[in-house]
């Protein structure tokens, strides 16, 4: 015990004296554990939202639909009367697509509306409000509950009022927020919940359901009777885990690679520490300490480094996972709750300590096996066969450690060891390529630039050490470059879609067309009047995909493009004959028969029926549609006799000159505050925000590689300062200033950053070109992003070098030359 206590005291005292070098080792371990723990916690969090229990995902033991046809209240009551059915609930159909807070004219697109029975919801799983209970919150008239991810974007809270709009022709309805949902059974985000009674209010008294969910002790018996009655029955099924597989594999794998990079940094740092403590090692061996004693002394010191770095990494990993959770919720429609698994935290801490010890022992074995006289006389060190064998054994142990970690994280021994093997091979290959490129660059003459020549000469003497930094900076630059270019292309496409000619850039709900025409006399206005209808072929075969009849009139027709065939060139004139109709271009692809212009379809609406000849196939041009026309389109004079007294909804769309859009929107909102205006630029802004949120998430994940490169460069500079301290002392003795010496080190690392950055952006441009040729999609390369990435790589390399070298280069020449 006394020996162990001595070892521990000695290790603690050495750590206190290690200063900046010890701090770098701690940072390396902390970075690795941060990557591992943070990304694994994020993967666990996403798993919790995606891999929902099958019954919970379905919403009950069975789900019943009418093959796309709406379900009526009578159907619900019939099923509730079945003696084997315990509880029944249904999802009412609500057509609203937009929500607006009363304090803002901006609209927001939510993910879904759940109109449920407050007394029954949820049939299975947990639904939790921030305060109160669902039954009480939804039972109040004209009330809604919002999922918590909608509160921030809308700027609302409990008690505030919102308006829903977007169902064609329906008047916008004001509703009161009665609760904020912290958790929903299926973890679905962007959700508005309401009661069946509130849904009837939004639908002007109409009540239809999309599906019925029920609980039963005998699911198969109930399912058999329902199927015999013409229902389509869905049973609980294993969830689609594609998203979970992607995140569950990629995130832990990236975390493992981060831990591997952190371990390399620990090995480099300990080489620095041991290089500065050669005399200490020699004295200890002269005093009779064996190689085993030295391994114990420095092993405990390394373990303490790993423990301290691991604790910091775990704390940072939790904070990082929380930040990534918020970013992920901006992109994926899930309510994510951070799952802090103790096994992940303890595993990350243990992995950090073991990684530090094993990587540290690789550096220690070589130093502890050398004779004292060799160290004291500074004779060139020759590595013994025994030391080589020990190093090989440690490398094998590292491979087993990382392979086992990978296997536990991804759930497969083959995949775990495969990821590590592929990562090691990739690092070796990239390292070889980077080394070759570096040697080629540093051999270029630099006449008239003595400091740059000295910098390239120093790099030429130590190319292998720079390779790891180059690989990390290259990977980070490439990953961020691909992400930034892809997102910027997506943003450009979203912005470009707003200028499609003929597109409606304003839609009004709850405002008459004549009123809009008076407020916007220079706008093209068109009106869609629509109603539910039964559509069939001439032989009576139903066309399930067409359930709406639309009467289109007004000046504007260019928001739809018409072709003579489903795959033909768009641009032919609008129909002009009352007995002609337009059908969606998709009908030609999903129908079980050849469809052509002139074919007859029959439309039945209540007791009225009419035949129409297909006059063309319509599609939308590229753009952001503020209205979505669908179904069979006929002229107004053909629509009116068929519609009769049926419930007809009306949508008014305007194409306002872009320079007048703000003025018209303000005038309409002032004159008719009860209505809701949907602006095309609002939709563009939401899409752009979604795309940029995805970019920020990807940037946060890929920036880990750049951080790794920065850490490795800092370690490399620190090691170079120790190995070259006599060289630096001689330079200063010959008259070189500290600034000149520092400038040389900065130039060395600026060259590294420039090489990695240029190779990274070159790979980005090449990848985008290949993707463009392979996908036949126009992809724009944004030069500004590429230049910025090169600048970032150079600045990170230079900044890390300055941080490490700033103080050491100011040491006096005599102190440096006498240090040994």
Secondary structure, 3 states (H helix, E strand, C coil): CHHHHHHHHHHHHHHHHHCHHHHHHHHHHHHHHHHHHHHHHHHHHHHHHHCCCHHHHHCCCEEEEECCECECHHHHHHHHCCCCEEEEEEEECCCCCEEEECCCCCCEECCEEEEECCCCCCCCCCCEECCCCHHHHHHCCCEEEEECHHHHHHCCCCCCEEEEECCCCCCCEEEEEEEEEEECCCCECCEEEEEHHHHHHHCCCCCCEEEEEEEECCHHHHHHHHHHCCCEEEECCCCCCHHHHHHHHHHHHHHHHHHHHHHHHHHHHHHHHHHHCHHHHHHHHHCCCCHHHHHHHHHHHHHHHHHHHHHHHHHHHHHHHHHHHHHHHCCCCECCCCCCCHHHHHHHHHHHHHHHHHHHHHHHHHHHCCCHHHHHCCCCCCCCHHHHHHHHHHHHHHHHHHHHHHHHHHCCHHHHHHHHHHHHHHHHHHHHHHHHHHHHHHCCCCCCCHHHHHHHHHHHHCHHHHHHHHHHHHHHHHHHHHHHHHHHHHHHHHHHHHHCCCCCCEEEECCCHHHHHHHCCCCEEEEEEEEECEEEECCCCECCCCCEEEEEEECCCCCCEEECCCCCCCCCCCCCCCCEEEEECCHHHHCCCCCCCCCEEEEEECCEEEEEEEEEEEECCCCCCCCCCCCEEEEHHHHHHHHCCCCCEEEEEEECCHHHHHHHHHHHHHHCCCCEEEEHHHHHHHHHHHHHHHHHHHHHHHHHHHHHHHHHHHHHHHHHHHHCHHHHHHHHHCCCCHHHHHHHHHHHHHHHHHHHHHHHHHHHHHHHHHHHHHHCCCCCCCHHHHHHHHHHHHHHHHHHHHHHHHHHCCCCHHHHHHCC
